[in-house]
């Protein structure tokens, strides 16, 4: 009887130890699973923000790169300053959070009202100019802008444009004008998720304008 009781006692202790070890392992697995789920959620949020901002940056940079294109550019070279004055040559970054530019989309050599473009940051939303008679960096009845970012998903915190010109300019011939000025625009775009402000991202890209600015002197 004594031997049997001792055997039963040992079995009970072993069972309690096994249960204790199982509880510890279960707690560890629960914590690991919780950490893994949290990490995966954070990764998915970061990936979503990254995809959103990179899509916006790609659209902006591709459009800005076209600034200054003029269908009549080749006809004016060397025949007098008035003849090669490019109506699409201006790129305006003077207003913070905004850029205005134009290009000869239909190639007819004249600037039409629907060939004036811009990108603007307004109330956490990146916007692209779609038309209107008021060609400025303000929203209004005569100045139409369309949202590039989804305000329900992303809050754009920074959108800046810096215009850089070659100095000295690259001369066509000799040591004076006429000359060609190479231009780049540095774009900085930053944003965060609307439902989780801790998920943030900043992108910076320098875009070389494909159409150099031809000047008389």
C-alpha positions in Angstrom: 0.0 0.0 0.0 2.8 2.3 0.8 4.5 1.7 -2.6 1.3 2.4 -4.4 0.6 5.7 -2.6 4.1 6.9 -3.3 3.6 6.0 -7.0 0.3 7.9 -7.1 2.0 10.9 -5.3 4.8 11.0 -7.8 2.3 10.9 -10.7 0.4 13.8 -9.3 3.5 15.9 -8.9 4.6 15.1 -12.4 1.1 16.1 -13.7 1.3 19.4 -11.9 4.8 20.1 -13.3 3.6 19.2 -16.8 0.6 21.5 -16.5 2.9 24.3 -15.3 5.3 23.9 -18.2 2.3 23.7 -20.6 0.9 27.0 -19.2 4.3 28.7 -19.5 4.6 27.5 -23.1 1.0 28.5 -23.9 1.7 32.0 -22.4 4.8 32.3 -24.5 3.0 31.3 -27.7 0.2 33.7 -26.9 2.7 36.6 -26.5 4.5 35.6 -29.6 1.3 35.5 -31.6 0.2 38.8 -30.3 3.6 40.4 -31.1 3.5 38.8 -34.6 0.0 40.1 -35.3 1.0 43.6 -34.1 4.1 43.6 -36.2 2.2 42.4 -39.3 -0.4 45.1 -38.8 2.3 47.8 -38.6 4.0 46.4 -41.7 0.7 46.5 -43.6 0.1 50.0 -42.5 3.6 51.2 -43.5 3.2 49.4 -46.9 -0.1 51.1 -47.5 1.3 54.5 -46.8 4.4 53.8 -48.9 2.2 52.7 -51.8 0.0 55.8 -51.5 2.8 58.3 -51.3 4.9 56.8 -54.1 1.9 56.7 -56.4 1.4 60.5 -55.7 5.1 61.2 -56.2 5.2 59.3 -59.5 2.2 61.2 -60.9 3.6 64.6 -59.8 7.2 64.0 -61.0 6.1 62.7 -64.4 3.9 65.7 -65.0 6.3 68.3 -63.7 9.0 66.8 -65.9 7.1 67.9 -69.0 7.0 71.5 -68.0 8.3 73.9 -70.6 7.6 71.8 -73.7 6.8 74.1 -76.7 5.8 72.9 -80.1 7.5 75.9 -81.8 10.8 75.7 -79.9 13.0 74.7 -82.9 11.7 77.4 -85.2 13.0 80.3 -83.2 16.6 79.4 -82.5 19.0 82.0 -83.9 16.4 84.3 -85.5 15.9 86.9 -82.8 14.9 87.0 -79.2 11.2 87.8 -80.0 10.8 84.7 -82.2 11.9 82.2 -79.6 10.2 83.6 -76.5 8.7 80.4 -75.0 5.2 81.0 -73.5 5.7 77.7 -71.6 9.0 78.6 -70.1 7.8 79.8 -66.6 7.9 77.4 -63.6 6.6 79.1 -60.5 7.5 77.8 -57.0 7.3 81.1 -55.2 4.2 80.1 -53.2 4.8 77.6 -50.4 3.3 74.2 -51.0 2.5 74.9 -54.6 4.0 74.7 -58.1 2.6 76.2 -61.3 3.8 75.1 -64.8 2.6 74.6 -68.3 3.5 72.6 -71.4 2.2 72.5 -75.0 0.2 69.4 -74.7 -1.3 69.6 -78.3 1.9 70.9 -79.8 0.3 73.8 -81.6 2.8 76.4 -80.3 0.3 78.5 -78.4 -0.6 78.3 -74.7 -4.3 77.3 -74.2 -6.1 77.7 -71.0 -6.2 73.9 -70.4 -2.4 73.7 -70.8 -1.7 75.4 -67.4 -1.1 73.0 -64.6 -0.2 73.0 -60.9 0.2 70.9 -57.8 -1.0 72.3 -54.4 -1.2 71.1 -50.8 -4.5 72.1 -49.2 -5.8 70.9 -45.8 -3.8 67.8 -45.8 -4.7 66.8 -49.4 -2.4 66.9 -52.5 -4.3 68.4 -55.4 -3.7 68.7 -59.2 -4.9 71.7 -61.1 -7.6 70.7 -63.7 -8.5 74.0 -65.3 -10.1 77.4 -64.9 -9.4 81.0 -65.7 -7.7 81.9 -62.5 -4.2 80.5 -62.8 -3.0 80.9 -59.2 -2.2 78.7 -56.2 -5.6 79.2 -54.6 -8.8 77.3 -54.7 -11.8 79.1 -56.1 -14.8 79.1 -58.5 -12.5 79.9 -61.4 -9.7 77.7 -60.4 -10.4 73.9 -60.4 -8.3 71.4 -58.5 -8.7 67.6 -58.1 -7.5 65.5 -55.2 -4.5 63.3 -55.7 -4.6 61.8 -52.2 -7.4 60.1 -50.4 -8.2 62.1 -47.3 -9.9 59.1 -45.7 -6.6 57.2 -45.8 -3.7 59.6 -45.8 -3.0 63.1 -44.4 -0.3 64.9 -46.4 1.8 66.9 -44.0 4.5 68.3 -46.3 4.6 69.1 -50.0 7.4 71.4 -51.2 8.9 72.3 -54.5 12.4 73.9 -55.0 13.4 75.1 -58.5 17.1 74.9 -59.3 18.7 76.3 -62.4 22.2 75.7 -63.8 24.7 78.3 -62.8 26.4 79.3 -65.0 24.1 78.4 -67.8 25.2 76.2 -70.6 26.0 78.4 -73.7 25.0 77.3 -77.1 28.2 78.8 -78.6 31.0 81.0 -77.3 31.1 82.5 -73.9 27.8 84.5 -74.0 24.2 84.0 -74.9 22.1 82.8 -76.4 22.2 80.0 -73.8 20.4 77.0 -72.4 19.4 76.9 -68.8 19.0 73.4 -67.3 16.4 73.2 -64.6 15.5 70.7 -61.9 12.7 70.7 -59.3 13.3 69.0 -56.0 10.0 67.6 -54.6 9.5 66.7 -50.9 6.4 64.8 -50.0 5.5 63.6 -46.5 2.4 62.1 -45.0 0.9 59.9 -42.4 -2.0 57.5 -42.1 -5.3 59.2 -41.1 -6.2 56.5 -38.5 -2.6 56.1 -37.1 -0.4 59.2 -37.1 2.5 57.1 -35.8 2.9 55.6 -39.3 4.8 58.3 -41.3 6.9 58.5 -44.4 8.9 61.2 -46.3 9.9 61.0 -49.9 12.2 63.3 -51.8 12.9 63.3 -55.5 14.8 65.6 -57.9 13.2 65.9 -61.3 15.1 67.3 -64.3 12.8 69.1 -66.6 13.1 67.5 -70.1 12.8 70.9 -71.8 15.7 73.2 -71.1 15.0 76.9 -71.0 16.4 78.7 -74.1 17.3 82.3 -73.4 18.5 85.2 -75.5 21.3 86.2 -73.2 
